[in-house]
Amino acid sequence: MIEPHAPAPPGSPPSWGDACGPSDACDACDACGPSAAGGPGGPEATARLPVRPAVGRFLVLAGVFVCAACGLVYELELVALASYLIGDSVTQASVVLSVMVFAMGLGSLAAKRLRGLAAAGFGALEAVLALVGGSSAMVLYAVFAWTGGWGGLWADGPRVLLVAFSLAIGVLIGAEVPLLMELIQRVRRQDPGGAVADLFAADYVGALVGGLAFPFVLLPFLGQLTGALLTGTVNAVVGAALVLGLFRRDLTRRARWLLLAANVVVLALLATATVLADDFERAARQAVYGQDVRVAVRTDVQEVVLTGDTDGRPLDLFLDGRLRVRGSDERRYHEALVHPAMSGPHARVLVLGGGDGLAVREVLRHPGVRRVDVVELDPQLARLARHDPGLSALNEHAYGDVRVHTGTGDAFRRLRSTPSGTYDVVISDLPDPAVTASTKLYSQEFYGLLRRVLAPDGRLVVHAGPVSAHPRAFWTVDATLRAAGLPTVAYRVGARDPGSGPDAASEPGPTPGPDRTGAAPRAPRGWGFLLAARTPPVLRLDLDPAAPRPHTLTPDSLTRDARDAARTRMPGLPPSTLVHPRY
């Protein structure tokens, strides 16, 4: 049982527990014992600040706010760049965030040893974090561009580097919290619970601002490389200003000069990288796509690159670094995609995707077509297909036909507002389901919408990815179509050139650019399609006798293509849905 304290004699100094309650803390005296000084052997109770404690506390919380915003930008930048370079955004986000959160715990534990040198430790920490986080996008892109197509260990270089950066940045971000907690308590002692609440409130609001600034400001206006470098610059400036401006009296003269020199070096490196960012991006783009890059534009949706169409080289179209159209072999893909579906009523045609206009070109070869609606997510790709001399020549100026009507936006949303029975033919020319962003467009719900907009005797054709490389994904699309009430016939068409065509996007890892002749092709050697109909009778693969004869297809070759695909069938697969994607 604790005995009550006797009143202190008049004029005597107050004793702990007498003048101050258990939850009180003040700067008026040293009567609060060792805990007021940060624990045994800890630093002083209050720092020697050049400003009033209230102003100093506000400045520390402002630093927390900015550092949290920068930290979240680093995380999002790694997720976005990894999704672009490696693919499968769900996997990349899971890897980055899980590794980073784990590393933050390690950093918090490691920072316990630096609490006695909180000001110097925080200043050094922010300088390192600014350099590592600010340069991470450029280094990751460099490894992808100059080693991504090689074999051996370097084939996984971007993935290894992604984990390494996530781990390093997570450790540095995690170490910030204990040091900031120590600094804010040294400005003005307060209840630990209140200090934690203030610190995390500033941290979470900063994370909100950083999370919104990345997609709406940094990415569209500055791009990933310059945006990351600018974030690192802000991080370094704020960290140095907080320590050298507010806590400079806690540092020795030598420590101040070392910290100032370190930040000057970091800022000089980041500034140099920012100045050279455009030249670096051009060199990296040539390493990925070859020397004949003719058009390179970053749209609101993706990066679009056109190569070739000069000096006799065929035109190639890359979307987000993956080969989508190879001029030397695209006709085999688009004829196989379009012509079997057009063997029947085809007055009203809907093309989903296909912003390059090549599927529309094949549709317009058929007599009796009255209207073609194209729904493309990226309006700038459709604009490029209309106006670029090389691409418009390849699609035979399909967008100049008065029967063609282009709409932009999400195909799912468009179909929900389309009346029933609108179209005789629907052509789904979308990235295959191995690309995470396309998964919902291969779901049972989506195919249910397609069935509704088809006329009673209408047909649907779906590009479902490579049969040989990803048979489970292909036959899951088949099972999903059947679950939506659309009987199917599968067929496959071989590519003349390995690594060409839209399915190049389906392979894991970067697709080798045209200049990497020594790289082993990693893309599939053909494309898989599923022809479906709203009516139950058995479908027949055939060609429209009234249309001009295709260059690469015959009825006999289609029969063989269907037989080849049937040999790979995987029965019993469940369908993919919005809430349970299976690709």
DOTOR-785803 format. One record per residue (C-alpha): z, x, y; residue in one letter. Coordinates in steps of 0.05 Angstrom, whole numbers. Each point is the difference from the previous one (the first is absolute). Example, Ala and Ser with C-alpha at 12.3 -4.5 7.8 and 13.67 -1.06 7.14 Angstrom:
ATOM|zz|xx|yy|aa
ATOM|156|246|-90|A
ATOM|-13|27|69|S
END
This chain:
ATOM|zz|xx|yy|aa
ATOM|0|0|0|M
ATOM|-20|28|68|I
ATOM|57|4|50|E
ATOM|-14|-23|71|P
ATOM|-2|55|53|H
ATOM|57|5|49|A
ATOM|-19|-7|73|P
ATOM|-16|66|33|A
ATOM|48|27|52|P
ATOM|-24|-9|72|P
ATOM|-45|56|22|G
ATOM|-15|25|-70|S
ATOM|-73|4|-24|P
ATOM|-22|-58|-43|P
ATOM|-3|12|-74|S
ATOM|-56|-23|-47|W
ATOM|11|-72|-22|G
ATOM|44|-12|61|D
ATOM|-46|4|60|A
ATOM|-63|-17|-40|C
ATOM|-9|-55|-51|G
ATOM|-32|14|-68|P
ATOM|-68|-23|24|S
ATOM|3|30|70|D
ATOM|-36|63|21|A
ATOM|-2|31|69|C
ATOM|-17|63|37|D
ATOM|64|1|41|A
ATOM|41|45|-44|C
ATOM|3|40|-64|D
ATOM|52|-46|-30|A
ATOM|-45|-30|-53|C
ATOM|7|58|-46|G
ATOM|-52|36|-42|P
ATOM|-42|-62|-11|S
ATOM|-17|-3|74|A
ATOM|-32|67|-5|A
ATOM|-46|-19|-56|G
ATOM|46|20|-57|G
ATOM|34|65|-16|P
ATOM|-40|58|24|G
ATOM|-50|-47|33|G
ATOM|-30|7|69|P
ATOM|32|-23|64|E
ATOM|16|-73|10|A
ATOM|-51|-6|56|T
ATOM|-59|42|19|A
ATOM|-4|33|68|R
ATOM|-55|-44|29|L
ATOM|-37|7|66|P
ATOM|1|-76|7|V
ATOM|52|-56|-7|R
ATOM|17|-20|-72|P
ATOM|-32|-68|8|A
ATOM|-66|32|22|V
ATOM|5|52|-55|G
ATOM|11|-54|-53|R
ATOM|-61|-38|25|F
ATOM|-43|63|-3|L
ATOM|22|14|-72|V
ATOM|-17|-71|-21|L
ATOM|-68|7|36|A
ATOM|-12|63|-40|G
ATOM|17|-37|-64|V
ATOM|-49|-54|20|F
ATOM|-58|49|11|V
ATOM|15|42|-62|C
ATOM|1|-63|-43|A
ATOM|-66|-23|28|A
ATOM|-31|68|-14|C
ATOM|28|2|-71|G
ATOM|-30|-67|-18|L
ATOM|-67|20|29|V
ATOM|1|61|-47|Y
ATOM|13|-46|-59|E
ATOM|-55|-49|17|L
ATOM|-49|55|16|E
ATOM|11|30|-69|L
ATOM|-9|-68|-34|V
ATOM|-63|-16|39|A
ATOM|-33|67|-9|L
ATOM|18|3|-74|A
ATOM|-28|-70|-11|S
ATOM|-64|21|35|Y
ATOM|-8|67|-36|L
ATOM|28|-16|-69|I
ATOM|-6|-76|-4|G
ATOM|47|-54|-28|D
ATOM|42|-15|61|S
ATOM|57|-32|-41|V
ATOM|10|63|-41|T
ATOM|-4|47|60|Q
ATOM|49|-43|41|A
ATOM|48|-1|-59|S
ATOM|-3|75|-10|V
ATOM|9|17|73|V
ATOM|56|-49|15|L
ATOM|40|11|-64|S
ATOM|-5|76|4|V
ATOM|17|-2|74|M
ATOM|61|-45|-8|V
ATOM|25|45|-57|F
ATOM|-10|61|44|A
ATOM|37|-32|58|M
ATOM|62|-3|-45|G
ATOM|-7|74|-16|L
ATOM|-8|15|74|G
ATOM|62|-39|18|S
ATOM|41|39|-51|L
ATOM|-28|66|23|A
ATOM|16|-15|73|A
ATOM|74|-5|-14|K
ATOM|3|76|3|R
ATOM|-31|0|70|L
ATOM|49|-47|33|R
ATOM|38|58|31|G
ATOM|-65|21|34|L
ATOM|-26|-69|13|A
ATOM|-37|14|65|A
ATOM|-35|64|-23|A
ATOM|-14|-30|-68|G
ATOM|-30|-63|29|F
ATOM|-44|40|47|G
ATOM|-27|44|-55|A
ATOM|-9|-60|-46|L
ATOM|-43|-38|51|E
ATOM|-44|61|12|A
ATOM|-14|7|-74|V
ATOM|-10|-75|-9|L
ATOM|-49|-2|58|A
ATOM|-42|56|-30|L
ATOM|1|-26|-71|V
ATOM|-11|-73|17|G
ATOM|-50|12|55|G
ATOM|-44|46|-42|S
ATOM|6|-39|-65|S
ATOM|-62|-43|10|A
ATOM|-44|60|18|M
ATOM|25|42|-58|V
ATOM|-8|-57|-50|L
ATOM|-71|-14|25|Y
ATOM|-18|74|-4|A
ATOM|22|5|-72|V
ATOM|-39|-63|-17|F
ATOM|-63|24|36|A
ATOM|-3|71|-25|W
ATOM|32|-4|-69|T
ATOM|-6|-74|-20|G
ATOM|-64|9|-40|G
ATOM|22|61|-38|W
ATOM|25|-2|-71|G
ATOM|65|26|-29|G
ATOM|65|-2|39|L
ATOM|-35|-13|67|W
ATOM|-27|-66|-24|A
ATOM|71|-27|9|D
ATOM|13|39|64|G
ATOM|4|-61|46|P
ATOM|49|-36|-46|R
ATOM|45|61|-7|V
ATOM|-1|12|75|L
ATOM|15|-74|13|L
ATOM|64|5|-41|V
ATOM|18|66|33|A
ATOM|-7|-27|70|F
ATOM|38|-64|-18|S
ATOM|56|42|-28|L
ATOM|4|48|59|A
ATOM|-5|-54|54|I
ATOM|51|-43|-36|G
ATOM|51|57|-4|V
ATOM|-8|14|74|L
ATOM|6|-73|20|I
ATOM|61|-10|-44|G
ATOM|34|61|31|A
ATOM|-7|-31|69|E
ATOM|52|-56|-11|V
ATOM|63|41|-13|P
ATOM|-16|48|57|L
ATOM|-14|-57|49|L
ATOM|64|-34|-23|M
ATOM|38|63|17|E
ATOM|-33|7|67|L
ATOM|12|-72|22|I
ATOM|73|7|-19|Q
ATOM|6|64|40|R
ATOM|-27|-34|61|V
ATOM|54|-54|-3|R
ATOM|47|-12|-57|R
ATOM|-3|-71|-27|Q
ATOM|16|-40|-62|D
ATOM|-44|28|-57|P
ATOM|-25|-69|-18|G
ATOM|-22|-13|71|G
ATOM|-34|68|4|A
ATOM|-38|-13|-64|V
ATOM|-21|-69|25|A
ATOM|-26|29|65|D
ATOM|-36|57|-34|L
ATOM|-35|-43|-52|F
ATOM|-18|-54|51|A
ATOM|-38|52|41|A
ATOM|-30|29|-63|D
ATOM|-26|-67|-26|Y
ATOM|-28|-21|67|V
ATOM|-35|67|5|G
ATOM|-29|-10|-69|A
ATOM|-26|-68|21|L
ATOM|-35|30|61|V
ATOM|-29|57|-42|G
ATOM|-23|-48|-54|G
ATOM|-37|-43|50|L
ATOM|-28|58|41|A
ATOM|-34|31|-60|F
ATOM|-49|-55|-19|P
ATOM|-9|-30|69|F
ATOM|-1|61|46|V
ATOM|-2|68|-35|L
ATOM|-49|-15|-56|L
ATOM|-54|-39|39|P
ATOM|3|41|65|F
ATOM|17|70|-24|L
ATOM|-16|3|-74|G
ATOM|44|28|-55|Q
ATOM|-5|73|17|L
ATOM|11|-3|75|T
ATOM|51|-56|-8|G
ATOM|43|42|-47|A
ATOM|-5|61|46|L
ATOM|20|-40|61|L
ATOM|59|-30|-38|T
ATOM|23|70|-19|G
ATOM|-6|21|73|T
ATOM|44|-58|23|V
ATOM|50|16|-55|N
ATOM|6|73|21|A
ATOM|6|-15|74|V
ATOM|54|-53|-9|V
ATOM|40|42|-50|G
ATOM|-2|62|45|A
ATOM|16|-39|63|A
ATOM|59|-35|-32|L
ATOM|32|65|-25|V
ATOM|-18|48|56|L
ATOM|12|-52|54|G
ATOM|62|-36|-24|L
ATOM|35|48|-48|F
ATOM|-22|67|28|R
ATOM|72|20|14|R
ATOM|15|-5|-74|D
ATOM|-52|54|-15|L
ATOM|5|75|12|T
ATOM|-49|31|47|R
ATOM|-37|31|-59|R
ATOM|-3|-67|-37|A
ATOM|-29|-34|61|R
ATOM|-56|51|7|W
ATOM|-16|-2|-75|L
ATOM|-3|-76|1|L
ATOM|-44|1|62|L
ATOM|-47|52|-30|A
ATOM|-5|-39|-65|A
ATOM|-19|-64|36|N
ATOM|-51|36|44|V
ATOM|-33|28|-63|V
ATOM|0|-69|-33|V
ATOM|-29|-34|62|L
ATOM|-53|55|6|A
ATOM|-21|-9|-73|L
ATOM|-4|-76|7|L
ATOM|-38|5|66|A
ATOM|-50|49|-30|T
ATOM|-10|-45|-60|A
ATOM|-11|-60|46|T
ATOM|-53|37|40|V
ATOM|-35|21|-65|L
ATOM|8|-67|-35|A
ATOM|-71|-24|14|D
ATOM|-31|65|-23|D
ATOM|44|1|-61|F
ATOM|-19|-72|-18|E
ATOM|-74|16|6|R
ATOM|7|61|-45|A
ATOM|42|-39|-51|A
ATOM|-51|-57|1|R
ATOM|-56|49|-15|Q
ATOM|41|29|-57|A
ATOM|8|-69|-30|V
ATOM|-69|-31|14|Y
ATOM|-46|60|8|G
ATOM|-36|30|59|Q
ATOM|-45|-59|16|D
ATOM|51|-51|27|V
ATOM|-41|-44|45|R
ATOM|49|-56|18|V
ATOM|76|2|-3|A
ATOM|39|-57|31|V
ATOM|71|-25|-9|R
ATOM|-1|-76|3|T
ATOM|60|-46|2|D
ATOM|-6|-6|-76|V
ATOM|-24|67|-28|Q
ATOM|-36|65|12|E
ATOM|-76|-8|-6|V
ATOM|-42|62|-12|V
ATOM|-76|4|-9|L
ATOM|-32|63|-26|T
ATOM|-71|19|-17|G
ATOM|-63|-37|21|D
ATOM|-25|66|30|T
ATOM|-43|55|-29|D
ATOM|-16|-43|-60|G
ATOM|72|-11|-21|R
ATOM|18|-71|-22|P
ATOM|50|-39|42|L
ATOM|71|-3|-26|D
ATOM|54|-47|26|L
ATOM|74|18|-6|F
ATOM|57|-48|15|L
ATOM|69|31|8|D
ATOM|-24|64|-33|G
ATOM|-29|-33|-62|R
ATOM|-74|-5|-16|L
ATOM|-22|-73|4|R
ATOM|-76|6|4|V
ATOM|-45|56|-24|R
ATOM|-70|-12|25|G
ATOM|-32|33|-61|S
ATOM|33|-49|-48|D
ATOM|24|-61|38|E
ATOM|-58|-44|-22|R
ATOM|24|1|-73|R
ATOM|68|-27|22|Y
ATOM|-24|-53|49|H
ATOM|-56|-27|-44|E
ATOM|49|-7|-58|A
ATOM|51|-33|46|L
ATOM|-47|-52|31|V
ATOM|-60|-17|-44|H
ATOM|34|-31|-62|P
ATOM|41|-47|45|A
ATOM|-63|-23|36|M
ATOM|-32|-26|-64|S
ATOM|13|-72|16|G
ATOM|12|-41|63|P
ATOM|9|48|59|H
ATOM|-15|-35|65|A
ATOM|70|14|28|R
ATOM|30|69|-14|V
ATOM|67|30|19|L
ATOM|9|76|-1|V
ATOM|72|25|2|L
ATOM|3|71|25|G
ATOM|-67|34|0|G
ATOM|3|17|73|G
ATOM|-53|54|-11|D
ATOM|-52|-55|-9|G
ATOM|-27|27|-66|L
ATOM|21|-61|-42|A
ATOM|-29|-45|54|V
ATOM|-66|38|-6|R
ATOM|-5|-18|-73|E
ATOM|20|-73|13|V
ATOM|-56|-8|51|L
ATOM|-52|23|-50|R
ATOM|7|-67|-36|H
ATOM|-42|-59|25|P
ATOM|37|-64|15|G
ATOM|60|33|35|V
ATOM|17|-42|61|R
ATOM|66|30|23|R
ATOM|40|63|-14|V
ATOM|72|5|25|D
ATOM|31|70|1|V
ATOM|76|7|5|V
ATOM|17|72|17|E
ATOM|70|24|18|L
ATOM|-26|56|44|D
ATOM|-45|-26|56|P
ATOM|-19|71|22|Q
ATOM|-29|15|-69|L
ATOM|-45|-61|6|A
ATOM|-19|21|70|R
ATOM|-17|70|-25|L
ATOM|-42|-30|-56|A
ATOM|-38|-40|51|R
ATOM|-13|55|51|H
ATOM|3|68|-34|D
ATOM|-73|22|-14|P
ATOM|15|30|-68|G
ATOM|44|-55|-27|L
ATOM|-41|-57|29|S
ATOM|-63|30|-31|A
ATOM|35|4|-67|L
ATOM|21|-73|3|N
ATOM|-70|-18|25|E
ATOM|28|-29|64|H
ATOM|34|-56|-38|A
ATOM|45|-18|58|Y
ATOM|-61|-15|42|G
ATOM|-19|-59|-44|D
ATOM|17|-67|34|V
ATOM|27|-27|-66|R
ATOM|56|52|-1|V
ATOM|66|-19|34|H
ATOM|56|51|5|T
ATOM|73|-18|4|G
ATOM|58|49|4|T
ATOM|70|-7|-25|G
ATOM|40|-8|-64|D
ATOM|-40|-31|-57|A
ATOM|61|-36|-27|F
ATOM|13|-35|66|R
ATOM|-74|-17|8|R
ATOM|-5|-33|-68|L
ATOM|61|-44|12|R
ATOM|-37|-33|58|S
ATOM|-68|-6|-35|T
ATOM|-19|-70|-25|P
ATOM|-8|-12|-75|S
ATOM|-68|11|-32|G
ATOM|-28|38|59|T
ATOM|-36|57|-36|Y
ATOM|-49|6|-57|D
ATOM|14|74|-10|V
ATOM|60|43|18|V
ATOM|-7|76|-3|I
ATOM|66|39|0|S
ATOM|-19|70|23|D
ATOM|71|26|11|L
ATOM|36|65|-17|P
ATOM|22|-2|-72|D
ATOM|71|-24|-16|P
ATOM|27|70|-9|A
ATOM|2|3|76|V
ATOM|66|-33|17|T
ATOM|-24|-33|64|A
ATOM|-51|-39|-41|S
ATOM|48|-25|-54|T
ATOM|10|-69|31|K
ATOM|-76|-10|0|L
ATOM|1|7|-76|Y
ATOM|56|-51|-11|S
ATOM|-1|-67|-36|Q
ATOM|15|-35|66|E
ATOM|-60|33|33|F
ATOM|-47|-18|-56|Y
ATOM|27|-71|3|G
ATOM|-24|-3|72|L
ATOM|-67|28|-21|L
ATOM|-7|-53|-54|R
ATOM|13|-54|52|R
ATOM|-53|24|49|V
ATOM|-53|6|-55|L
ATOM|-49|-57|-11|A
ATOM|5|-34|-69|P
ATOM|-56|44|-28|D
ATOM|17|60|43|G
ATOM|9|72|-23|R
ATOM|48|55|19|L
ATOM|-9|75|-13|V
ATOM|58|49|8|V
ATOM|-3|75|4|H
ATOM|60|15|-45|A
ATOM|2|76|-2|G
ATOM|-23|49|-54|P
ATOM|5|-25|-71|V
ATOM|5|68|-33|S
ATOM|49|33|49|A
ATOM|47|-60|9|H
ATOM|-12|-50|-56|P
ATOM|68|-33|7|R
ATOM|-10|-15|74|A
ATOM|-71|-25|-14|F
ATOM|21|-48|-55|W
ATOM|60|-23|40|T
ATOM|-50|-24|52|V
ATOM|-36|-36|-56|D
ATOM|65|-33|-23|A
ATOM|16|-20|71|T
ATOM|-67|-33|11|L
ATOM|7|-39|-64|R
ATOM|71|-21|19|A
ATOM|-30|-28|64|A
ATOM|-48|-43|-40|G
ATOM|-61|45|6|L
ATOM|-34|20|-66|P
ATOM|-30|69|3|T
ATOM|-51|49|-27|V
ATOM|13|74|8|A
ATOM|-52|54|8|Y
ATOM|-2|73|22|R
ATOM|-52|43|33|V
ATOM|-2|75|-4|G
ATOM|-7|43|62|A
ATOM|-54|52|2|R
ATOM|44|49|38|D
ATOM|72|9|-22|P
ATOM|49|-14|55|G
ATOM|-44|-46|40|S
ATOM|9|-71|23|G
ATOM|57|-44|18|P
ATOM|42|16|-60|D
ATOM|10|70|25|A
ATOM|59|-29|36|A
ATOM|33|-21|-65|S
ATOM|17|68|-27|E
ATOM|67|31|17|P
ATOM|-2|56|50|G
ATOM|-53|18|51|P
ATOM|-74|-9|-16|T
ATOM|-36|67|7|P
ATOM|-46|3|59|G
ATOM|-73|16|-6|P
ATOM|11|73|16|D
ATOM|47|11|-58|R
ATOM|-53|14|-52|T
ATOM|48|42|-41|G
ATOM|51|-56|-8|A
ATOM|2|-39|-64|A
ATOM|-20|-72|13|P
ATOM|60|-46|-6|R
ATOM|-33|-66|15|A
ATOM|-25|-48|-53|P
ATOM|-71|1|-26|R
ATOM|-15|-74|10|G
ATOM|22|-67|27|W
ATOM|27|-62|-33|G
ATOM|-16|-72|21|F
ATOM|22|-69|-21|L
ATOM|-46|-60|8|L
ATOM|38|-65|3|A
ATOM|-17|-74|8|A
ATOM|37|-63|19|R
ATOM|-30|-40|-59|T
ATOM|22|13|-71|P
ATOM|-68|12|-35|P
ATOM|-12|71|-25|V
ATOM|-30|45|54|L
ATOM|-64|39|-12|R
ATOM|-16|65|34|L
ATOM|-70|-10|28|D
ATOM|-43|15|60|L
ATOM|-33|-49|48|D
ATOM|-74|-3|-21|P
ATOM|-20|-22|70|A
ATOM|30|62|33|A
ATOM|-33|68|6|P
ATOM|15|43|-61|R
ATOM|61|46|10|P
ATOM|-12|74|-1|H
ATOM|55|16|-51|T
ATOM|13|-63|-40|L
ATOM|-36|-38|-55|T
ATOM|24|-58|-44|P
ATOM|3|48|-59|D
ATOM|42|51|38|S
ATOM|48|-54|21|L
ATOM|9|-21|-72|T
ATOM|16|71|-19|R
ATOM|47|6|59|D
ATOM|38|-62|-23|A
ATOM|4|26|-71|R
ATOM|27|67|24|D
ATOM|54|-33|41|A
ATOM|21|-47|-56|A
ATOM|16|59|-44|R
ATOM|56|20|47|T
ATOM|33|-68|3|R
ATOM|77|-2|0|M
ATOM|22|-70|-20|P
ATOM|66|-33|16|G
ATOM|11|29|69|L
ATOM|39|-43|49|P
ATOM|-32|-20|66|P
ATOM|19|32|66|S
ATOM|33|-43|53|T
ATOM|24|10|71|L
ATOM|73|6|-21|V
ATOM|-15|39|-63|H
ATOM|-59|48|12|P
ATOM|-21|36|-64|R
ATOM|-50|51|24|Y
END
